[in-house]
Amino acid sequence: MNQTPAGSQSKERLALLLSLTRIDSDEIQMALTDHLVRGASEIDAAEMNGVSRSNLTRALNKVRKVAATVHAIEDLDWARFKESVK
């Protein structure tokens, strides 16, 4: 399941997800922000920031993988929390 559709992330959450990657290109980070925070299409985000769509797609896949891991950790923590309040 895609945890990161266009426009679904806050700027703060994306910054935290990026901190868990080695994505350091300012242009790629801005394109990711345009797509994941502002809701621009992948094509538009890439063009607005002067990056290739393939590089943006590669970065999106990295962010999505990290987001899926974070979500899995949240699920484990939530299950453990529910057990502790019984």
LOBAMAR-555715 format. One record per atom (N, C-alpha, C): residue in three letters; x, y, z. Coordinates in steps of 0.001 Angstrom, whole numbers, plus 524288, in hexadecimal, padded with zeros to 5 digits. Example, Ala and Ser with C-alpha at 12.3 -4.5 7.8 and 13.67 -1.06 7.14 Angstrom:
BEGIN
ALA833867E9C681E78 ALA8300C7EE6C81E78 ALA833907F31C81E78 SER832327F73681BA8 SER835667FBDC81BE4 SER832648001E81EBE 
//
This chain:
BEGIN
MET803467FB6480000 MET800008000080000 MET80376804DF80000 ASN80229808977FCAF ASN8053080D677FC43 ASN803C48110D800BD GLN8075D811CD80463 GLN8068281538808E2 GLN8079581AEF80791 THR8096381C03802D6 THR80B04821518018F THR808E2823347FC58 PRO803B3823807FBBB PRO801A9825B07F6DC PRO8029F82B927F68C ALA8020382DB97F1EE ALA802E3833547F11C ALA7FFA98368D7F4EF GLY8023283A5C7F753 GLY7FF9183DF57FAD8 GLY7FE3D83BD480037 SER8003D8373F80191 SER7FE9A834A280668 SER80203835B880B28 GLN806788383A80A5A GLN80A29838DC80EA7 GLN80A6F83E8D8106B SER80B4683F498156A SER80C768449281744 SER812388459B8161F LYS8139484A8C8160E LYS8190D84BF581520 LYS81C89849B48196B GLU81A88849B981E3B GLU81D8D847BD822A9 GLU81E65841D582248 ARG81A4483EF4820D9 ARG81AC88394382059 ARG81E95837DF81BF7 LEU81E3883A9F8178F LEU821D48399081346 LEU8276C83AA5814F8 ALA8284A83ED7817D9 ALA82D9684008819B7 ALA82FAB83B9C81D1D LEU82C528397482074 LEU82E0283510823BB LEU82F208303782079 LEU82BCB82F1C81CA9 LEU82CBF82A998193C LEU831E282B518164B LEU832CA830098144F LEU837A88310E81172 LEU83C6D8307D814F5 SER83BCD831AD819FB SER840398312681D8D SER841E482B7381E30 LEU83E7D827DA81CB6 LEU83FB18224A81D10 LEU841D382021817E7 THR842C88239C8142A THR844F88220C80F1B THR84A23824E680E45 ARG84C95823B3809EB ARG851488269380863 ARG8501E82A28803C3 ILE84B3182BC080337 ILE849B182F597FF0A ILE84B5D834CC800BE ASP84F6D836EA7FE3E ASP8516683BFE7FFE4 ASP8511D8403A7FBB7 SER84F5983EDD7F713 SER84ECF842B47F2E8 SER84A51846727F430 ASP84B8A84B817F455 ASP8477F84F647F565 ASP8432F84F367F14C GLU844AC84E757EC5B GLU840D384E517E828 GLU83D25849A27E8BD ILE83F4D8451D7EA0E ILE83C04840777EADB ILE8388A841447EFA0 GLN83AA98436C7F3D7 GLN83778844617F87E GLN8330B848317F754 MET8341A84C377F432 MET82FF984FED7F2C4 MET82BE284D517EF4C ALA82D9C849EF7EBB3 ALA829EE8471F7E861 ALA8268C8436C7EBA4 LEU828EE840D27EF75 LEU825F383D707F2F7 LEU821F88409B7F60A THR823798453D7F7CA THR81FDB848A27FA9E THR81B5F84A4C7F717 ASP81CA084BD57F248 ASP8187684D657EEA5 ASP814A1848F77EDB2 HIS816A0844377ED4F HIS8133883FBD7EC3B HIS8106883DD97F12B LEU8135383CAE7F54A LEU8110783A287F9DD LEU80E3783DE57FD91 VAL80FC3842CD7FD9C VAL80D468469980122 VAL8094C849EF7FE2E ARG80AE184C017F9B4 ARG8078084FA37F6D9 ARG803D684CFE7F2FF GLY804E1847FD7F1BF GLY8015B845087EE60 GLY80256845707E892 ALA806C98478A7E6FA ALA80817847CE7E16A ALA808F4842467DF4E SER807F28418F7DA50 SER8090D83C7D7D7ED SER80EF183B977D7E5 GLU8107E836B17D748 GLU8161A835847D70A GLU818AD838727D289 ILE81617838867CE1E ILE8184583B227C97E ILE818F6840F07CA8E ASP814E1843787CCA7 ASP81533849157CDBB ASP8195584A467D1DE ALA819818471E7D5F5 ALA81D59847FB7DA21 ALA822E5847917D7FD ALA823D0843B67D4AA ALA82900843147D254 ALA82A56847C67CEE5 GLU826B5849567CB91 GLU827B584DB97C807 GLU8287C852D97CAF8 MET8254A853D57CEFB MET825B2858BE7D1EC MET82AF2859467D4AC ASN82D6C854DC7D5DB ASN83246854F37D8D8 ASN83708853577D5B4 GLY83662852A27D0A0 GLY83AC7851857CD34 GLY83D7084C527CE31 VAL83A4E848577CFB2 VAL83C82843227D08B VAL839F683F577CCC1 SER83CA783B1A7CBA8 SER83A5A8373D7C82B SER8361C8343E7CB15 ARG83240832927C82B ARG82E0782F9C7CA9A ARG8302082A817CCE6 SER833F1828207CA5B SER8360F8232E7CC5E SER838B9823F87D1A4 ASN83B88828577D24C ASN83DFC8295D7D760 ASN839E382A7B7DB8E LEU835C082D4A7DA1A LEU8319482E4D7DDD9 LEU82ED6829367DF4D THR82DCA825E87DB89 THR82B42820E57DC9C THR82E9A81D907E039 ARG833AE81D807DF4E ARG8374381A907E2AA ARG8370C81CAC7E849 ALA83700821D67E8DF ALA836AD824377EE17 ALA8315F823157F09A LEU82D30823547ED96 LEU828008220B7EFA4 LEU827D281C717F1A7 ASN82A30818E57EEC8 ASN82A44813747F083 ASN82D2B812DD7F5AF LYS8316E815C57F657 LYS834578159B7FB4A LYS830FD817BF7FFC0 VAL82E7381C307FED0 VAL82B2881E87802DD VAL8269C81AE88042C ARG8244E818858003E ARG81FE7814ED8012A ARG8219E8102980450 LYS8264980E3D80346 LYS82843809CA80642 LYS8290B80B4580BF6 VAL82B4D80FD780CEC VAL82C07811AE81248 VAL826B78128E814E1 ALA82306814E481218 ALA81DD0815DB81443 ALA81B1D810BE815B0 ALA81BC980CBA81274 ALA8196F807A38139E ALA81BD6805478188C THR820E9805E581931 THR82382803EF81DEE THR82191806E0822BE VAL8212F80C0282259 VAL81F3280F22826B5 VAL819A280D798280C HIS8166F80CA082413 HIS8110A80AE7824F0 HIS810DF80595827A7 ALA814418020582615 ALA814747FCDE8288E ALA816007FD5282E4E ILE819AB800CD82F73 ILE81B37801AF834E6 ILE816AF803F0837F8 GLU813DD807A8835AA GLU80F46809EB83844 GLU80B3B805B283971 ASP80A5F8022A835B0 ASP806A07FDE68368A ASP808437FA6F83B14 LEU80D437F91883B57 LEU80F377F5DE83FA7 LEU80E907F8AA844E2 ASP80FF27FDA5844F7 ASP80F6D800A7849CC ASP809B98011C84B6F TRP8064580206847BC TRP800B880290848F0 TRP7FE897FD6884B0E ALA800077F90E848BB ALA7FE367F3F284A9D ALA8001F7F2FF8502E ARG804F87F4508513A ARG807207F3A185676 ARG8046B7F73E85A62 PHE803397FBFE858C7 PHE800747FFAF85C1E PHE7FB037FDAD85D73 LYS7F83C7FBB185996 LYS7F2ED7F9A985A86 LYS7F3047F52085E5B GLU7F70D7F1DA85DED GLU7F7937ED718618E GLU7F8A77EF5686728 SER7FB937F3958679E SER7FD0B7F57186CD3 SER7F8877F81F86FAF VAL7F48E7F9DD86CE5 VAL7F02D7FC8386F6C VAL7EB987F8D087087 LYS7EC2A7F3E886F41 LYS7E7F97F01E87057 LYS7E7B47EEC887604 
//
